[in-house]
Each structure stands twice: as structure tokens, then as C-alpha cells.
Amino acid sequence: MTPHDEWDYDGVNEIILSDQKLKGKMHKTAVHLDRNGWAYTMDRLSGELLVAQKFYPSVNWASSINMKTGYPERVVKYSPDYNGEDMITTDICPAALGSKNQQPAVYLPRTGLYYVPTNHLCMDYEPFEVEYDSGQPYVGAFLNMYPAPVGMYLGNLIAWDARVGMIVWSNPERFSIWSGALAMASDLLFYGTLEGYLKVVDAKTGRELWRFKTASGIIGNVNTYKHADKQYISILSGEGGWAGIGMMMPSLDKDSDGDGVVGAYRALSSWTNLSGVLRVFSLQHNIVNSN
């Protein structure tokens, strides 16, 4: 997706398989929402690229995707390689964390939509020659990350129509959404926030239906299972990962520490704590009850 990757947009994200109608024809599709901010809808039998659109409106490192080759059309001013070593390239969107990282999206056949937890950050990037130091990030760049120019929020839950490449609805969040999304046949959509809220929204409209404050930020995935004819929801809360590195390691106090995420998530400590708690909820008649 990002040949000669200059920004750390390595495409580690999942590929979701579904059968959908595009332009009047049924396709067995493979949908990939990449860290680079572009969403790709492919025919998984032929490999044909059917749709390639930004799912992150502020993306600026590439202007478009060549539909024949799949290659991005780079914007030179946002290229650290073009600007050279020890030169700062500013306002690159998205940041190195990507528009989406490891947090999995989910597809709901009832709505035909993909529900995507996203990051909403841009960055300044200064490359330099680096030597390997055990235990330290081996990046070779100074990074500064900050909210994207549209709004001052760091995350967004979006409903994505991969058939046309369009956001259907969008729920901004104060911080990036690092949890995965879970969708149900009843059109309930679950996800967690870095402040520690487990939230339920209507998959059709995005309207929030319920929330519960857990002890710490949520970076894990919401799970559901059945036991003795009752459905349960479980979630492990516990701040960590890139977003929590500043809280876990107080010695990292400069904005550029942790590849720039310390500065981006500095306010997180005002909203949650370090902890680790597994909570299980029962689901009855669309009402969630804490156990």
C-alpha cells in the first residue's frame, strides 16, 4: 500500500472478507483499511482494485490511488525522503501511528457497513542517522504528533461504506480509539475508549445508547460469548501500548519521547489511571447489566 514507506505506515491491519454488490455486480470482496489513511476494496478472486478512498479526511501524503496499479500518488512536500536528513517535514497526515493501527474493524452484514476505530493525528517528522541501542525505539527520526486540523479530538469511530468509499456517520472521541469494535445482529455496536468507557451505539445511526466507566483505559477488544442460555460481554481495561507509554514510564517527559506519542497523549493521565480489570456484563433485552 505504501511502497518505499517513509512514514512508518506499514500495513499491519486485518483484511475483512464479505460479499457485496458494487456497481450492480456481486463481488467477493476483501476490504483493507490501512494505516496510511486509505481504504481499499478489492475483488478477492481476481485481485482487482474496486474502490480506493480516504477513510481519514485529513490524509495529505498522497493525493489519490492509481486504480490500475494500486500505487499512491505522493505529495512531494510531505515526503521526509525528499526534504532530506535533518530537515523537518511538517503537518504530515496521518501520523506514524496511522489512521488505524492494530485495532480491528468489524463488518455488519445487516447494514453493509464497516465500523472502524481510528486515530486522528498528524505529525512533524525529522529523520536522522541512528545506531541500534538495545531496548530503545530503532526509528531514526524525531516525531511530534498532534490532533489533525479538523477538530481537536484524537480519535473517531466511523461507519464506512466500502462499496463507494464513504463515511456514513462519525463519532469523534477525545483520544484515539485503540480497542476493537464488536457488532451484533441486533445492530448494537460496542467499543472502548482510552478514558476507560465501554460504549454501546446504534450501528445504523451512531447514537450512543449506553456507557460504563471502567477502572482504566481500554486498548483491548470487546468479546461476547454465551453460557447457560445467556449472552455476556467481557472487556479487559488497562492503559498501555503507545498511548499509555507516558503514564507507564514517567521518565519519558519530552513531547518527542516514545516516537512523539508522549506529547500527543499527555492529557490522558487526567482522565484515567493505570490498572488492569476484567469486567463481564450480561446482555438482556438490549439492556446491559454489570456483573
N, C-alpha and C positions, 0 to 999 in steps of 0.2 A: 504493500500500500504506500510505503514511503521509501522508495529507492534512494540510496545514499542518504540515509537518515541523519540529519544534522541536529535534531531537537530531542532525541530520545523518544520518538513516537513508535517504539517497537510494538507491533500488532499482536499483543498477547490475548486479546479479547476473544470470547467464545463466538462460534458461528451457530446460529439458530436455524433449524430446518422447519419448513412449513410448505403447505400447498396453497397458492394464492393466484387469483386472476389478475393479470396485468394486461392492459390494452386489449381486453376482450378475449384473452387466451389464458388457460390454466398453465401454471408453471410449478414445478417442484423447485422451490426457492431455497437459497442459502443466504441469510441476512447477517451482515457483519457490521457492527458499529465500532469503528476503530478509534484508537487513542488520538489519531491525527484530526479528529473532528468531522470526518466524512463517514457517511453510512452507505454501504454497498449492498445492493440486492442483485443476486446472481441466479441464473438457472443452474441448479446443481448437477444436471445431467450433461449439459453442453458446455458449461463454464461461461456462457455469455453474460456480460455485464448488462443488466437491465436498467438499473437506477443507481446514480451516484450523486448524492446531495449532502450538504452540510446539515448535521443534526445539532450543530453548535453554531448559532448565528454569527458569533464574533470571529470565527475562523478567518485568518488572513494570510497564512503562509503559502496557501495555494489558491488560485482563483477559480479553478474548475478541475474536473477529471476528464481525461480523454476517454471517451466511451469505447473506442476501438482497442486501445492498449491498456486502459486502466491506470495509466500513469498520471500523476498530478502535474498541473501547470503551475510551477513555482512562481512566487512573487519575490524578485531578487532582493528587495530592500529588507526582507525578513530572513535572509539567509546568513547565518553566522559564518559559514564557509566563504561566502562571497566577501563579507566585510573584513574577514581576516582575524588571525590570532591577536589577542589582547585588545580587540576592539569590541565595544558593547553594541549589541543589536537590541533595540528597544521595542516594546509593545508587540511581541510575538504572541499570537493566539492560535491554539491553546498553549498553556504552559507545558513543561516536560511531563507533568503528571498525566497529561492527556485530557481530552474532553470526557473520556471514560477510561477507567483503568480496569482492575480485576473484578470490580463489582458487576455481577451478571445481570443482564436484562432478561425480560420474560415476554413470551408471546401468548396472547389470549385469543383462541380461535373465534370465540363468541363476538368479539369486537373487530377482529382482524388487525389489531394494533400491537405494537411492541412498546413495553414500558421500560424506560431507560433511566437509571440513576446516573447523574452526570456531575462533572466538575465544571466550574465556571471561572477559570483563572487564565490570566495572561502572564508574560514574563519578560524580563530583560536577561540577556544571555551573553556572557563574555568567555570565550574559550581560551585555554592556556595549556601549555605542555605540562603533563603531570607524571609523577613517578608513583608506582604502586606502594601503598602503605597499608599493611595488614589491619583490617578492622575499620578502615575508613572508606567512604564512597570513592569509587575509582571512575570519576566522571571527566575531569579536565575542563571544568567550567565553573564560573561564579554565576549563580542564578538569583534573581529576585522575582518573587511571584506575588500577584495581587489580583483583586477582582477584575473580571472583564469589564469593559467600559459601559455596557448596558446594565445598569443596576449595580448595587454594591453587595450583592449576595455571591456566595462561593459555590452554590450548588443548585441543581434543578432536577426535578423529576418530570420527564416528558413522556407523552404518548405519541409514538412515531408511526406514521403510515408508510410502510416500506414499499407500498405499491406505487406511490407517486413521489416519495421523498419529502414529507411534510410533517411538521409538528401540529398535532390536533389540539392538544392542550398542554399547559406547562405550569408546574408548581415550583416557584423559587423557594430555596432554603438558605438559611443564614450561612451554613457551612456545606462543603461538598457532601454528597450522599455516597458513603463508602459501603453501605450494605447492599445486598442484592434485593431485587424485587420478587414478590410472590403473588401470583394471580390465581383466583379461584373461579370456578364455573358460575358462582353467584355474583360475579362482577365485583368482588371485593379485591382490593389491591393493597398488599402490606409492604412496608419498608421501614427502615430505621434511620435515625439522624445522628449526627455527631454530638449533638447536645444530649442524646440519650432517649429520645422519644421513639417509641414504636407507634407507627401511624397506620390507619386504615382509610383509604379513599375509594370513592366510586370510580371504577375503571372506565366508565363511559364519559364522565364529566370532570374527574379530578377533585371533586368536592370532598373535603375531609369529613369523615364520619365518626372517628374515634381516635384518641391518642392516650398513651400511657408513658409516664416518665420513669425510666429505669435508672439504675444507680450510676451508670457510666455511658460514655458514647458507644454507639453501635457501629461496628465495622464488619460484623458477621452477617450471615444470611438467615432470613426468616425461614423456618421449617414448619411443615404441617404433617401430622400423622393421625391415624385412627386407632383407638383402643377401646374395647368393650362398647362398641357402637357409639362412641363419642369422638368428635374431632378436636384435636388440640393444635395449638400454635406454640412454638418454642423459639426463643431468641436468646443468644448469648451476648450480653453487653460487656464492654471492656475496652476502654480507649487504647489505641495502639496504632501500629503502622506509621505511614508517613505523616498523617495528620496529627498523631499524638506524640511524635518524637520529641517535640519541645517540652511536653509535660513529663515525659518519661526520663529525659536527660536534661536537667536544669542547667548543666554546664554549657549547653548549646543555647547561647543567648543572643547571637547576632542574627539579623534577618536573613543573611545568606547561608546560615548553618543548615545542615540537613538538605543540601541542594536547594535552598531557598524556601522550604516549606515552613521553617520555624517562624519566619516573618508573616507568611500568609495565614497561619493558623494561631497567631499569638493570642488572640482573644478567646480561644477555645477554653482556656483554663477558668474563665469567668462563668462558664455555662455548665461545666461538668467536672467530674473527678476521675481519678484513676481507680479502677475497681474491676471485678470480674464476677458477674452474677448470671446464672441461667434462670430464666423465668419461663413458666409454662402457663398457657391460658386455655380455657375451654371455649369452644365456639358453639353457641346455641341460638338458633333463630336470628342470625345476623347480629347478635349481641355478644361481645367478648367479655368474659369474666375472668379476673385474675385468680390463679390458684397459688 
